Amino acid sequence: MVKVIDIVKKWALKYKYLVVLTSPVFLYWLFCLPSTLFKDPVSTVVSSSDNILIGARVATDGQYRFPILDSVPQRFKTCILHFEDEYFYKHPGFNPISIAKALKHNLTRDSRRGGSTITQQLIRLSRKNKQRTYWEKGIELLMATRLEFRYSKEEILKFYASYTPYGGNVVGLETASWRYFGLPSHELSWGQSAALAVLPNAPALIFPGRNEAQLRAKRDRLLQKLHSKGIIDQTTFELSIAEPLPQKPLPLPNIAAHLTERIKKEHPGKHITTTVDRHLQLQLNRIAQQHYSNLKSNQIHNLSILVLDVENRKVLAYIGNSPTDHEHHNYVDIITKKRSTGSTLKPFLFAALMDEGLVLPNSLVTDVPTVINGYHPENFDHSYSGAIAASRALSRSLNVPAVRQLQHYGLQKFHNDLKRIGLKSLDRTAEHYGLPLILGGAESSLWEVTNAYAAVASSLNHYVGSSSTYRSGEFAEASYLQEAAIDFGKAQFQAPVYNSGALYHTFNALREVNRPEGDENWEFFDSSQPLAWKTGTSFGFKDAWAIGTTPKYAIGVWVGNADGEGRPGLTGITAAAPILFDVVGQLPHSGWFLEPYDDLVELKTCKHSGFRASIYCDETQTSLLPESGIKSPICPYHHQITMDATVSYQVNSGCYPLADMVHKNWFVLPPSIAYYYSNTNPNYKPLPPHAANCSNENQNLMEFIYPRANEEIIVPKDFGAASHEVIFKVAHPLKESTVHWYLDESYVSSTKEFHELILPVKTGSHTLTAMDELGNRIVKSIYVRRSHDGD
């Protein structure tokens, strides 16, 4: 019997609740709230690493409406609750007492009084402030109670603070705090918090600066209420009522304008906390302003600066353009735009050559007039060194050695390397770029190039600090997102691109001041800390680069005109390098790169040539060099020669007694290299002459400088002239020698000491012969054509 009664009771309860749950009012209440309370578009908001606003962009509806707050500041919360809804934490969404008082007031007086809670006001905001009627009030009341079931009190306060209008296109507490006081909301004082708490309540005062007396009275009454309740003390009260009221809205911070625009495109309507160091950004903004003021006098209007943290590959400062005007494209973010790379890729080739064991840091590389398949590279100042240490060629940014080394290393291999280090902008084939790739024949962005420098620095740092391992994802792209974790991949013993020994010696070479030959401005650059740096200048003086790195920071600078207009004097060393060193001066010291001992070996090298020492190298030195240097060539320039007893002439066994011969080691360069090398190295000693009765058949003393190998001679268009003057030049190691010139087997002239000749030559094929008084003879086939032939 008891069991039956229990079952009946259960059915009765179930039936009772079923009636309630199926009533129309309850069903409306249950589903009255939309899934998303506010569908309004929000602004893109950008904060620095210390969570301070550095930029914002208006929402698509023209309002400055920041994304919803993470929390409501305590002072504002206290003010808004005591002004709008003291029983907020006690009511279920509506306050019956307040509604009753408001109803009585509205029925007995001409003025209107509202009894809405904060929850009801939030519903009204979400419904776009529909016309106030008792029917609408009833809907708001139902929705308010439903809202209290869906969200916590704190969440409701965050919605309210984020969507309350503050006049004009200012929506939300955080927006109002910046527009009216220039502060983040959590830094608002009691007086400022009170002013913003009462402001939306008074439509007539919605524009600060008008009706200031009424706004002040409302604020002061609220402050008096807080004082009377013991929330603020007497001193705070007096200071608060003395504070000025908000006036005309202030402009929002915009200290990283181009980064903010970039974030607006990549993360629209989000509040993004970046890795930007706000203090550094402000300092670099001033540096950019100062240099722009100087550069614009030469009609150079644009520049960009990027600073990355080497260790975590995060953006520390981002200046996309100079503070120029719209006419000069101030809206363009040049950091992300493809520009000719100039010489900024040369360090990667230098590292690649050492990594392959093709050169050592001080190996002599050739620097003479060069033609490769019709391509004729030239150094910046049109001079030549003959032979120069590879590291010195890099530090002086010589073009001819770089092109010759690229051909030696392999164009396709180097193109592949550049793709692996993150230069994604190189989207054409290696053949499309050709050998000019190393001199700026390709385009990349400051973002990619600076990231590549940061990555090689990080690779070296990680190797030294992690038991000689590398990371597979070392060349991951940099990020400006504070919360983003960059995946550097797994630990491995194989280098992702370049080994540490090669990188270490590359940075050492770049630590030496690099400059175009003949430009002495470098002497005035003195960094407050060690810096590996490289400049670059594109063809036509359109792009000036300066990239530098320390173990901690990578800095990229670009200077030029956004529209591509070139300007005289627009070079990396004169326009970009001064900015680079000013930026470095703002960065903390980070020392120098540590030696990667596990990837270095002791090698004996020739002091004169920089190659691995041969048995004929008299002066040698032992250094810690990249391990791959074991595979590098033996010195090709030291030979043993046989001389007479006076050590004045070369002899051989066919003309001189064996017992009287003297064997001597000699540093010998090929004639064309020696010709230029001796001009800058006065201590260079050419080979001594052969004795009068000794043959020198195996020695090639002379070499053509002009015309070069594989070079076609092109003369101006024919305007009736039968022949055209062409310059011919021969290198001869013996300064007192006489060279006799023949064209097509006919004698034309002789030269002494300086073997340069201008001859009238007809178009077509010819044979040029040069012979000295000792019978040394060289012959070259040449072809001369007019500039319009075959074009």
C-alpha positions as a printed Julia matrix, in Angstrom:
791×3 Matrix{Float64}:
   0.0    0.0     0.0
   2.79   2.42    0.9
   4.5    1.55   -2.36
   1.42   2.48   -4.36
   1.06   5.8    -2.59
   4.69   6.69   -3.37
   4.17   5.89   -7.03
   1.07   8.07   -7.16
   2.92  10.95   -5.55
   5.75  10.67   -8.07
   3.29  10.75  -10.96
   1.56  13.72   -9.43
   4.82  15.65   -9.1
   5.83  14.72  -12.62
   2.46  15.83  -13.95
   2.64  19.11  -12.02
   6.07  19.97  -13.41
   4.98  18.9   -16.85
   2.21  21.49  -16.73
   4.65  24.18  -15.68
   7.3   23.19  -18.22
   4.78  23.23  -21.06
   3.22  26.62  -20.23
   3.7   29.31  -22.95
   5.19  31.82  -20.51
   7.84  29.42  -19.37
   8.68  28.35  -22.9
   9.07  31.99  -23.93
  11.24  32.63  -20.87
  13.36  29.59  -21.64
  14.14  30.62  -25.23
  13.81  34.41  -25.08
  17.56  35.1   -25.08
  19.43  34.9   -28.37
  22.45  32.59  -28.46
  24.67  35.64  -28.8
  23.63  38.63  -26.73
  25.49  41.21  -28.82
  26.22  40.78  -32.51
  27.72  44.22  -32.97
  31.07  44.35  -34.75
  33.98  45.19  -32.49
  37.17  47.16  -33.0
  40.56  45.62  -33.58
  42.55  46.43  -30.46
  46.31  46.03  -30.13
  48.24  46.01  -26.85
  51.94  45.94  -26.08
  53.67  43.18  -24.16
  52.83  44.96  -20.88
  49.15  44.99  -21.89
  48.94  48.72  -22.66
  46.96  49.93  -25.67
  49.24  50.85  -28.6
  46.65  50.98  -31.38
  43.02  50.37  -32.3
  40.9   50.5   -35.43
  37.22  51.4   -35.66
  34.66  48.61  -36.04
  32.92  48.11  -39.37
  29.9   50.11  -38.19
  32.04  53.15  -37.44
  32.04  52.68  -33.66
  35.02  52.35  -31.37
  33.73  49.28  -29.57
  36.5   47.31  -27.88
  36.15  43.54  -27.37
  34.53  42.52  -24.09
  36.57  43.22  -20.98
  38.38  40.44  -19.16
  37.31  41.99  -15.85
  35.71  45.16  -14.55
  38.05  47.42  -12.54
  37.09  47.49   -8.88
  36.76  51.28   -8.6
  34.45  51.52  -11.58
  32.46  48.51  -10.36
  31.94  50.2    -6.99
  30.9   53.46   -8.65
  28.49  51.93  -11.13
  26.81  49.71   -8.52
  26.27  52.61   -6.1
  25.0   54.81   -8.88
  22.85  52.37  -10.84
  22.09  49.23   -8.85
  23.11  48.87   -5.2
  21.26  45.55   -4.84
  22.8   44.03   -7.97
  24.21  41.01   -6.17
  20.9   40.33   -4.36
  18.16  40.55   -7.0
  17.27  37.94   -9.66
  17.5   40.42  -12.53
  14.91  42.97  -11.42
  14.28  44.92   -8.23
  10.56  44.99   -7.25
  11.06  47.9    -4.83
  12.78  50.04   -7.44
  10.12  49.22  -10.02
   7.36  50.15   -7.57
   9.03  53.46   -6.69
   9.57  54.27  -10.35
   5.93  53.43  -11.2
   4.61  55.63   -8.4
   6.91  58.48   -9.45
   5.88  58.29  -13.09
   2.15  58.21  -12.26
   2.26  61.17   -9.88
   4.79  63.47  -11.51
   5.58  64.91  -14.91
   9.21  63.72  -14.93
  10.22  60.18  -15.73
  12.15  57.84  -13.46
  13.6   54.45  -14.33
  13.69  51.49  -12.02
  15.81  49.24  -14.19
  18.62  47.16  -12.8
  21.96  46.82  -14.55
  20.75  43.5   -15.9
  17.62  45.13  -17.38
  19.72  47.97  -18.86
  21.98  45.37  -20.46
  18.93  43.74  -22.05
  17.8   47.14  -23.32
  21.25  47.72  -24.88
  21.15  44.32  -26.56
  17.68  45.17  -27.98
  19.03  48.47  -29.37
  17.08  50.69  -26.96
  13.59  49.99  -28.27
  10.82  52.44  -27.46
  10.07  52.47  -23.73
   6.62  51.02  -23.09
   5.21  48.91  -20.3
   5.02  45.98  -22.72
   8.73  46.42  -23.57
   9.48  46.7   -19.85
   7.76  43.35  -19.3
   9.83  41.71  -22.04
  13.02  43.21  -20.58
  12.07  41.9   -17.12
  11.57  38.35  -18.39
  14.8   38.44  -20.4
  16.7   39.91  -17.47
  15.74  37.02  -15.2
  16.7   34.56  -17.94
  20.04  36.37  -18.35
  20.75  35.89  -14.66
  20.33  32.15  -15.13
  22.71  32.02  -18.1
  25.5   34.26  -16.84
  27.13  35.01  -13.53
  26.91  38.47  -11.97
  30.54  39.17  -12.93
  29.88  38.22  -16.55
  26.84  40.51  -16.66
  28.93  43.39  -15.33
  31.57  42.75  -18.0
  28.9   42.87  -20.71
  27.48  46.07  -19.28
  30.85  47.78  -18.99
  31.8   46.69  -22.51
  28.64  47.78  -24.37
  27.5   50.95  -22.59
  27.62  53.95  -24.99
  29.6   57.0   -23.91
  28.74  59.48  -26.62
  29.68  59.85  -30.24
  31.21  56.63  -31.48
  32.64  55.71  -28.08
  31.25  52.43  -26.74
  32.36  50.64  -23.61
  34.33  51.49  -20.51
  37.79  50.71  -21.92
  37.19  52.84  -25.01
  35.83  55.69  -22.91
  38.74  55.48  -20.5
  41.24  55.95  -23.34
  39.19  58.53  -25.27
  38.43  60.76  -22.28
  41.4   60.23  -19.97
  44.12  58.57  -22.08
  44.4   55.72  -19.58
  43.55  52.02  -19.38
  40.42  51.5   -17.28
  42.27  49.74  -14.46
  44.28  52.94  -13.86
  41.25  55.22  -13.49
  41.1   57.24  -10.28
  37.99  57.46   -8.09
  37.06  60.78   -9.66
  37.5   59.46  -13.19
  35.62  56.24  -12.42
  32.73  58.21  -10.96
  32.58  60.51  -14.0
  32.34  57.53  -16.36
  29.79  55.83  -14.12
  27.33  58.75  -14.28
  28.0   59.78  -17.89
  25.79  57.27  -19.79
  22.89  57.92  -17.38
  22.41  61.48  -18.57
  21.6   61.83  -22.29
  21.99  65.6   -22.13
  25.55  65.18  -20.84
  26.55  62.45  -23.25
  29.06  64.78  -24.93
  31.67  65.72  -22.33
  32.55  69.37  -22.4
  28.92  70.45  -22.58
  26.75  71.09  -19.54
  29.81  70.66  -17.4
  28.07  71.94  -14.24
  25.38  69.24  -14.38
  27.93  66.51  -15.06
  30.09  67.72  -12.18
  27.08  67.77   -9.84
  26.13  64.19  -10.69
  29.69  62.99  -10.27
  30.18  64.81   -6.98
  26.93  63.41   -5.57
  28.16  59.92   -6.34
  31.52  60.64   -4.71
  29.72  62.07   -1.67
  27.7   58.88   -1.45
  30.86  56.78   -1.55
  32.38  58.98    1.14
  29.34  58.8     3.36
  29.36  55.01    3.16
  33.03  54.93    4.15
  34.21  53.56    0.8
  36.58  56.47    0.24
  38.17  58.62    2.94
  38.05  62.4     3.29
  41.34  63.02    1.49
  40.37  60.83   -1.45
  37.0   62.55   -1.63
  38.54  66.02   -1.72
  41.09  65.03   -4.32
  38.44  63.33   -6.43
  36.03  66.26   -6.61
  38.98  68.49   -7.57
  39.79  66.35  -10.6
  38.92  67.82  -14.04
  36.03  66.4   -16.0
  36.52  64.73  -19.4
  36.47  67.17  -22.28
  36.91  66.6   -26.0
  37.67  62.95  -26.77
  41.39  62.25  -27.08
  42.89  60.33  -30.03
  43.6   56.73  -29.25
  47.25  55.66  -28.98
  48.74  54.78  -32.36
  52.4   54.11  -31.69
  52.62  51.03  -33.95
  50.34  52.15  -36.75
  51.38  49.69  -39.45
  51.43  46.72  -37.11
  47.92  47.66  -36.0
  46.79  47.76  -39.63
  48.41  44.4   -40.25
  46.65  42.92  -37.23
  43.36  44.41  -38.41
  43.75  42.4   -41.64
  45.0   39.21  -40.02
  42.9   39.26  -36.8
  39.91  41.57  -37.43
  37.77  42.43  -34.42
  40.15  40.85  -31.91
  42.03  42.19  -28.92
  45.58  41.13  -29.67
  48.31  41.34  -27.07
  51.58  41.62  -28.96
  55.2   41.09  -28.02
  56.05  44.73  -28.78
  58.17  46.46  -26.15
  56.24  49.72  -25.76
  59.18  51.73  -24.44
  61.49  50.53  -27.22
  58.8   51.22  -29.82
  58.48  54.82  -28.61
  62.25  55.3   -28.7
  62.48  53.94  -32.23
  59.56  56.12  -33.32
  61.67  59.12  -32.31
  64.68  57.74  -34.17
  62.53  57.25  -37.27
  61.23  60.81  -37.02
  64.73  62.25  -36.69
  66.14  60.35  -39.65
  63.09  61.0   -41.8
  63.54  64.73  -41.21
  67.09  64.44  -42.56
  66.36  62.05  -45.42
  63.45  63.98  -46.9
  65.81  66.83  -47.82
  67.21  64.39  -50.41
  63.67  63.43  -51.45
  63.89  60.11  -49.61
  60.54  59.72  -47.9
  60.16  56.2   -46.53
  61.9   53.93  -44.05
  61.08  50.91  -41.92
  62.59  49.28  -38.83
  62.06  45.8   -37.4
  63.58  44.42  -34.18
  63.29  40.72  -33.32
  64.23  38.77  -30.22
  66.7   36.16  -31.46
  65.88  33.61  -28.76
  62.1   33.4   -29.15
  61.72  35.07  -32.57
  59.2   37.59  -31.26
  58.73  41.15  -32.55
  60.03  43.79  -30.15
  59.55  46.87  -32.33
  57.72  47.38  -35.62
  57.89  50.59  -37.65
  56.34  49.93  -41.03
  56.98  53.38  -42.5
  58.26  56.84  -41.75
  56.01  59.63  -40.44
  55.57  61.0   -43.97
  52.35  62.06  -45.7
  49.77  60.35  -47.88
  51.37  61.69  -51.05
  54.49  59.71  -50.2
  52.59  56.53  -49.3
  52.73  56.7   -45.51
  50.04  54.02  -45.36
  52.28  51.35  -46.94
  53.71  48.78  -44.51
  57.12  48.33  -46.13
  58.19  45.64  -43.67
  56.01  43.13  -45.52
  56.67  44.39  -49.06
  59.07  42.74  -51.5
  62.11  44.88  -52.35
  65.41  44.2   -54.08
  67.66  42.58  -51.49
  70.89  44.31  -52.57
  73.88  42.63  -50.92
  72.04  41.38  -47.83
  72.18  37.74  -48.99
  76.0   37.62  -49.3
  76.55  36.39  -45.7
  74.44  33.3   -46.41
  76.6   32.46  -49.43
  79.75  32.97  -47.34
  78.42  30.56  -44.71
  77.41  28.05  -47.4
  80.9   28.1   -48.98
  82.56  27.44  -45.62
  79.98  24.77  -44.81
  80.9   22.95  -48.01
  84.62  23.3   -47.36
  85.07  25.36  -50.52
  86.75  28.26  -48.72
  88.18  29.15  -45.36
  87.49  32.56  -43.79
  90.71  34.08  -45.16
  91.1   32.12  -48.37
  92.0   34.39  -51.24
  89.16  34.79  -53.73
  89.48  36.3   -57.18
  88.5   39.91  -57.78
  89.25  40.8   -61.4
  87.09  42.0   -64.32
  84.76  39.09  -65.02
  82.3   38.08  -67.73
  80.12  35.0   -67.23
  77.84  34.13  -70.14
  77.61  37.79  -71.07
  76.98  38.96  -67.5
  79.54  41.53  -66.36
  79.33  42.24  -62.6
  81.17  45.24  -61.2
  82.21  46.34  -57.74
  80.54  49.37  -56.24
  83.48  51.67  -57.01
  84.47  49.91  -60.29
  87.9   48.95  -58.9
  89.44  45.51  -58.41
  91.72  43.95  -55.81
  92.97  41.03  -57.87
  92.77  38.65  -54.9
  91.3   39.28  -51.46
  90.49  37.25  -48.34
  86.96  35.85  -48.52
  86.0   37.43  -45.19
  87.41  40.75  -46.32
  85.47  40.54  -49.58
  82.32  40.03  -47.51
  83.06  42.84  -45.07
  83.75  45.18  -48.02
  80.7   43.83  -49.85
  82.58  43.28  -53.11
  80.32  42.18  -55.95
  82.7   40.42  -58.32
  83.99  37.86  -55.77
  80.4   37.18  -54.68
  79.25  36.44  -58.24
  82.25  34.21  -58.92
  81.69  32.36  -55.64
  78.0   31.87  -56.4
  78.91  30.3   -59.73
  81.41  28.08  -57.93
  78.93  27.03  -55.21
  76.01  26.51  -57.57
  73.11  28.82  -58.33
  70.43  26.16  -57.8
  71.96  25.02  -54.49
  72.04  28.56  -53.17
  68.48  29.2   -54.32
  67.42  26.08  -52.41
  69.28  27.33  -49.32
  67.45  30.66  -49.41
  64.1   28.89  -49.55
  65.1   26.75  -46.57
  66.0   29.78  -44.44
  62.55  31.26  -44.99
  62.81  33.6   -47.99
  59.42  32.59  -49.36
  59.24  35.65  -51.61
  61.76  34.02  -53.96
  58.95  32.41  -55.94
  60.75  32.2   -59.3
  63.21  29.58  -60.49
  66.94  29.92  -59.9
  67.45  30.38  -63.65
  65.05  33.32  -63.62
  67.23  35.18  -61.12
  70.57  34.02  -62.46
  73.87  35.08  -60.9
  72.53  38.63  -60.16
  70.58  36.89  -57.35
  73.49  37.57  -54.99
  73.57  41.29  -55.83
  69.86  42.1   -55.42
  68.45  40.4   -58.5
  65.73  38.9   -56.31
  63.17  40.52  -54.04
  62.32  39.74  -50.45
  60.83  41.61  -47.51
  62.44  43.14  -44.44
  60.3   40.72  -42.45
  61.82  37.65  -44.15
  65.43  38.86  -44.32
  65.55  40.01  -40.68
  63.95  36.74  -39.59
  66.61  34.79  -41.51
  69.41  36.7   -39.74
  67.71  36.08  -36.39
  67.36  32.37  -37.18
  71.04  31.8   -38.01
  72.0   33.65  -34.82
  69.57  31.49  -32.85
  70.92  28.34  -34.49
  74.44  29.18  -33.32
  73.24  30.1   -29.82
  71.27  26.89  -29.45
  74.17  24.74  -30.63
  76.51  26.23  -28.04
  73.96  26.06  -25.24
  72.44  22.62  -25.85
  75.16  19.97  -26.07
  75.87  20.67  -29.73
  72.42  20.02  -31.19
  70.26  21.9   -33.65
  66.51  22.32  -34.0
  64.68  21.09  -37.07
  62.36  24.11  -37.16
  64.96  26.78  -36.44
  63.91  28.88  -39.42
  60.3   29.23  -38.26
  58.63  32.54  -39.02
  58.73  35.32  -36.43
  55.56  36.28  -34.59
  54.09  39.39  -32.95
  51.55  37.38  -30.89
  52.39  37.14  -27.21
  50.41  33.97  -26.69
  51.74  32.2   -29.8
  54.28  29.47  -29.15
  56.68  29.12  -32.07
  57.48  25.51  -32.89
  61.25  25.24  -33.36
  61.02  21.51  -33.98
  62.9   18.6   -32.51
  66.53  18.39  -31.4
  68.86  16.87  -33.97
  72.58  16.59  -34.61
  72.37  17.65  -38.26
  72.26  21.36  -39.0
  69.01  22.47  -40.69
  70.99  24.56  -43.19
  74.39  25.85  -41.98
  76.73  24.34  -39.41
  77.68  26.41  -36.38
  81.36  26.72  -37.23
  80.5   28.38  -40.54
  77.98  30.67  -38.86
  80.41  31.71  -36.15
  83.05  32.76  -38.68
  80.39  34.49  -40.78
  79.4   36.64  -37.81
  83.06  37.37  -37.11
  83.48  38.57  -40.69
  80.36  40.73  -40.4
  81.61  42.22  -37.18
  84.31  43.9   -39.26
  82.99  47.14  -40.69
  81.56  46.54  -44.13
  81.44  49.25  -46.7
  81.59  49.89  -50.44
  85.21  50.29  -51.42
  86.3   53.92  -51.35
  83.53  55.05  -48.97
  85.07  56.26  -45.73
  81.81  57.01  -43.89
  82.21  53.68  -42.09
  84.79  55.24  -39.78
  82.08  57.18  -37.99
  80.04  54.11  -37.04
  80.94  52.84  -33.61
  78.47  50.58  -31.9
  78.17  50.54  -28.12
  78.15  46.75  -28.33
  79.54  44.11  -30.73
  77.41  43.81  -33.84
  77.45  41.63  -36.94
  76.01  43.83  -39.68
  75.55  43.97  -43.41
  74.44  46.74  -45.71
  72.82  46.47  -49.11
  72.05  48.82  -51.98
  69.87  47.88  -54.94
  70.52  48.76  -58.56
  69.57  52.34  -59.34
  69.85  53.42  -55.68
  66.25  52.43  -54.99
  66.68  50.38  -51.8
  69.07  50.87  -48.9
  69.37  48.08  -46.33
  71.19  47.57  -43.06
  70.73  44.3   -41.16
  72.47  43.63  -37.85
  72.44  40.94  -35.23
  73.78  40.3   -31.76
  73.31  37.07  -29.79
  70.08  38.58  -28.44
  68.63  40.9   -31.12
  68.18  41.03  -34.88
  67.58  44.47  -36.37
  66.45  45.22  -39.91
  66.37  48.69  -41.5
  65.17  49.65  -44.97
  65.3   53.16  -46.47
  64.04  54.4   -49.83
  60.91  55.54  -51.61
  57.84  53.34  -51.54
  57.13  54.09  -55.2
  60.58  52.8   -56.21
  62.12  56.14  -57.15
  65.91  55.99  -56.85
  67.93  58.82  -55.36
  71.66  59.63  -55.49
  73.24  58.84  -52.16
  70.59  56.29  -51.26
  72.97  53.54  -50.14
  72.96  51.14  -47.26
  76.03  52.68  -45.69
  74.86  56.3   -45.86
  71.08  56.04  -45.4
  70.3   52.82  -43.5
  73.41  52.13  -41.39
  73.08  55.32  -39.26
  69.56  54.24  -38.3
  70.77  50.73  -37.49
  73.39  52.0   -35.08
  70.97  54.39  -33.42
  68.62  51.45  -32.85
  71.43  49.28  -31.47
  72.21  52.09  -29.04
  68.75  51.63  -27.5
  69.15  47.9   -26.9
  70.63  46.22  -23.82
  74.1   44.75  -24.22
  74.12  41.09  -25.2
  77.82  40.34  -25.6
  79.2   38.32  -28.49
  78.6   34.85  -29.89
  80.32  32.01  -28.07
  82.65  29.74  -30.03
  81.04  26.42  -31.07
  84.1   24.33  -30.14
  82.48  21.03  -31.14
  82.21  22.25  -34.74
  85.68  23.78  -34.94
  89.03  22.1   -35.6
  92.61  23.29  -35.53
  93.88  23.86  -39.07
  97.24  25.12  -40.28
  96.76  27.75  -42.93
  99.02  29.73  -45.2
  99.49  33.23  -43.84
  99.56  34.82  -47.3
  96.76  32.94  -49.07
  94.46  31.83  -46.23
  94.24  28.33  -47.74
  95.29  25.18  -45.94
  99.07  25.3   -45.86
 101.03  23.33  -48.44
 104.6   22.15  -48.03
 105.69  25.29  -49.9
 104.11  27.77  -47.49
 106.92  29.25  -45.38
 104.67  31.27  -43.07
 101.77  29.44  -41.5
  99.37  29.9   -38.61
  97.07  27.57  -36.72
  93.46  28.61  -36.08
  90.15  27.13  -34.95
  88.18  26.86  -38.2
  84.95  25.15  -39.32
  85.25  21.37  -39.24
  84.31  21.2   -42.91
  87.49  23.2   -43.61
  89.36  19.89  -43.57
  87.99  19.4   -47.08
  89.12  22.82  -48.31
  91.83  23.09  -51.0
  95.55  23.27  -50.32
  97.2   26.61  -51.1
  97.48  26.84  -54.92
  99.65  29.96  -54.98
 102.88  28.83  -53.31
 105.36  27.03  -55.54
 108.95  26.02  -55.35
 111.19  27.6   -57.98
 114.85  26.97  -58.83
 117.23  29.94  -58.84
 120.89  30.61  -59.5
 123.43  31.01  -56.7
 122.87  34.77  -56.58
 119.13  34.23  -56.1
 118.48  36.66  -58.95
 117.3   34.49  -61.84
 115.27  31.4   -62.43
 117.22  28.49  -63.86
 116.72  24.82  -64.65
 118.86  21.7   -65.01
 119.26  22.24  -68.72
 121.11  25.51  -68.31
 122.63  25.54  -64.83
 124.7   23.19  -62.66
 122.6   21.2   -60.22
 125.07  21.7   -57.39
 124.75  25.46  -57.58
 120.96  25.63  -57.73
 118.99  27.27  -54.9
 115.42  26.17  -54.18
 113.04  28.91  -53.07
 109.33  28.92  -52.13
 107.47  31.71  -53.91
 103.99  33.24  -53.68
 102.8   33.42  -57.31
  99.49  34.74  -58.59
  98.21  34.33  -62.16
  99.13  37.38  -64.3
  95.66  38.98  -64.46
  95.17  38.58  -60.69
  98.71  39.76  -59.95
  98.15  42.86  -62.1
  95.44  44.18  -59.75
  96.8   42.6   -56.56
 100.17  44.36  -56.87
  98.43  47.75  -57.07
  97.03  47.35  -53.55
  99.77  45.12  -52.13
 103.14  46.8   -52.76
 104.98  43.96  -50.99
 103.95  41.47  -53.64
 107.05  40.17  -55.47
 106.59  38.86  -59.0
 108.66  35.91  -60.12
 112.26  36.77  -61.02
 113.16  36.56  -64.72
 114.78  33.49  -66.24
 118.48  33.52  -66.83
 119.43  34.49  -70.39
 120.28  30.99  -71.5
 117.4   29.25  -69.68
 114.1   28.37  -71.32
 110.78  29.48  -69.8
 108.43  27.58  -72.07
 106.28  26.31  -69.22
 105.69  29.74  -67.72
 102.77  31.88  -68.83
 103.83  35.4   -67.97
 101.12  37.33  -69.78
  97.33  37.35  -69.71
  94.67  39.42  -71.43
  92.66  41.68  -69.16
  90.62  43.31  -71.94
  88.89  41.79  -73.74
  87.92  39.33  -71.03
  87.29  35.64  -71.53
  84.02  34.92  -73.35
  83.42  38.63  -73.87
  82.01  40.0   -77.1
  83.15  43.5   -78.02
  80.22  45.8   -78.74
  80.85  49.19  -80.37
  78.41  52.07  -80.94
  76.07  52.08  -83.91
  77.78  52.7   -87.23
  77.26  56.25  -88.44
  79.51  55.85  -91.47
  82.81  55.07  -89.7
  84.79  52.22  -91.22
  86.35  51.22  -87.9
  85.93  51.83  -84.19
  88.42  52.38  -81.41
  88.67  49.5   -78.95
  90.75  49.26  -75.73
  93.04  46.26  -75.27
  94.95  45.52  -72.1
  97.52  42.89  -71.04
  98.91  41.99  -67.6
 102.67  41.36  -67.44
 104.51  40.74  -64.16
 107.79  42.29  -65.33
 107.36  46.06  -65.15
 110.25  46.88  -67.5
 109.07  44.53  -70.22
 108.08  45.59  -73.72
 105.0   44.09  -75.36
 104.54  44.06  -79.15
 100.95  44.03  -80.45
  99.67  42.35  -83.64
  96.19  42.47  -85.14
  95.46  39.76  -87.69
  99.23  39.0   -87.89
 100.04  42.64  -88.68
 102.21  44.61  -86.26
 100.36  47.66  -84.89
 102.29  49.0   -81.89
 104.44  48.37  -78.82
 103.92  49.28  -75.16
 106.32  49.51  -72.25
 105.5   49.15  -68.53
 101.75  49.95  -68.92
 100.41  47.57  -71.53
  97.21  49.28  -72.66
  96.47  50.1   -76.28
  93.64  51.74  -78.21
  93.28  50.36  -81.73
  90.86  51.12  -84.57
  89.12  47.83  -85.34
  86.52  46.94  -87.94
  83.5   44.85  -87.02
  83.84  41.12  -87.45
  86.27  38.42  -86.3
  89.95  39.17  -85.6
  93.03  37.63  -84.05
  94.9   39.65  -81.45
  98.48  38.73  -80.51
 100.74  40.12  -77.79
 104.45  39.15  -77.46
 107.18  40.42  -75.14
 110.9   40.79  -75.86
 111.62  37.39  -74.3
 109.36  35.63  -76.78
 106.4   35.06  -74.44
 103.34  35.09  -76.65
  99.57  35.05  -76.14
  96.87  34.93  -78.8
  93.15  35.67  -78.53
  90.29  35.48  -81.01
  87.94  38.44  -80.73
  84.62  39.4   -82.28
  83.52  43.01  -82.69
  79.95  43.99  -83.48
  77.87  47.13  -83.57
  75.34  47.61  -80.77
  72.36  47.04  -83.1
  73.71  43.83  -84.65
  71.68  40.86  -83.46
  69.53  43.01  -81.12
